[in-house]
Amino acid sequence: MKSPSGSRSTLRVKYVMKDILVNSTPVLCQSDNLAALLIELGYENAVVATAVNGEFVAQHSRGTSLLKTGDKVEILAPMQGG
């Protein structure tokens, strides 16, 4: 990409790191939403239940559930047994 002065410019993307708790463990993440956090943490294809700050977040709402520093995220996998 060229700038108005004719020289090449570099597009820089700034990631804002957030300090959050995931299952009571401190985590430093760059994800902006819950869906991205699950991918960042390796839960991309996992069947899990999620909550942010004690509020259940349905799978279809994870992409719009924005994260901020200090949030408390719970990721729960189903358990088998009886």
Secondary structure, DSSP 8 states (H G I E B T S, - for coil): -B-TTSSB---------EEEEETTEEEEE--SBHHHHHHHTT-TT---EEEETTEEE-GGGGGG-B--TT-EEEEE------
